Amino acid sequence: MTKIYTFICLIIRVYSGYLIYMQGYEKLTGGFSLQGLTQVIAQNQDSPMWYKWFFEHIIAPYTTLWEWVIPLGEIFLGLALILGFLEYYAALFGIFIMINYILADMIFTYPLQLVGFILIALNIRSLRKLSAAAIVKKFMKKEAG
C-alpha cells in the first residue's frame, strides 16, 4: 500500500509540475501582460482591500519586471516539481502563487492546483524517495563504495 501511495503522490507532483510549467511557458510565449489586470483588480468586488493595495503599489509600478518574473518562476517551479528538486519549497511557492491568483479573482483551475500543491507539501517524506536528490545520492553511494 505504501508503494501505491508514494506512486500516487509522484503522479500528483509531476502533473502539478507539468501544469505550472505549461502556464509559465504559455505566459512567456503568448504575450502575457499585467497592464490590464491592475484596473481589473482595483475594480474587483471579490479581492480584499489589502490585496488591491499590494497590487497597486508593489506590482503595478514594476509590471515589466513582473511580466518576466512570473512566467520564469512558474517554469522553474514546474521543472523543480517534475524533476523532484527542492520539491517542498517548490510546493510552498506553488501554494503562494495559487493563493495569489485566487485573491486576484482568477478562479479557473487554480483551486484544484492549490490542492495538488498542498498534497505535495504534506507528503514530502514519501516524495523524497523519488526525487532527483535521492537518485543522485543513491548513485553516489554506488560510485563511492
Residue, then its C-alpha position, 0 to 999 in steps of 0.5 A: m500500500t505504501k508503494i501505491y501511495t508514494f506512486i500516487c503522490l509522484i503522479i500528483r507532483v509531476y502533473s502539478g509540475y507539468l501544469i505550472y510549467m505549461q502556464g509559465y511557458e504559455k505566459l512567456t510565449g503568448g504575450f502575457s501582460l499585467q497592464g490590464l489586470t491592475q484596473v481589473i483588480a482595483q475594480n474587483q468586488d471579490s479581492p480584499m482591500w489589502y490585496k488591491w493595495f499590494f497590487e497597486h503599489i508593489i506590482a503595478p509600478y514594476t509590471t515589466l519586471w513582473e511580466w518576466v518574473i512570473p512566467l520564469g518562476e512558474i517554469f522553474l517551479g514546474l521543472a523543480l516539481i517534475l524533476g523532484f528538486l527542492e520539491y517542498y519549497a517548490a510546493l510552498f511557492g506553488i501554494f503562494i502563487m495559487i493563493n495569489y491568483i485566487l485573491a486576484d479573482m482568477i478562479f479557473t483551475y487554480p483551486l484544484q492546483l492549490v490542492g495538488f500543491i498542498l498534497i505535495a507539501l504534506n507528503i514530502r517524506s514519501l516524495r523524497k524517495l523519488s526525487a532527483a536528490a535521492i537518485v543522485k545520492k543513491f548513485m553516489k553511494k554506488e560510485a563511492g563504495 
